């Protein structure tokens, strides 16, 4: 079975933007998450959710991009929320310097 390309899906609901990552978060997909986050901030979204439920894996460099996204969103007094991150994803984000990560309750 061939590897499926990573998809970043965007659901714009006004004040809420959901970014869903399907597959492995590679460098290009991490950059797409960053770009879509910038667009959501420009639309005045107050909550940006990163849906990790279909995220298979990510590396430390990609985690650093997400850490930067978290810092940027929080710096604009908005919320960046992780939905269903794995324990490994949370550990990598912490290692990359992410602070005060908000995880959506189950």
Buried (B, 14 or more C-beta within 10 A) or exposed (E): EEEEEBEBEBEBEEEBBBBBBBBBBBEEBBEBBBEBBEEBBEEEBBBBBBBBEEBBEBBEEBBBBBBBBBBBBBEBEBBBBBBBBBEEBBEBBEEBEBEEBBEEEE
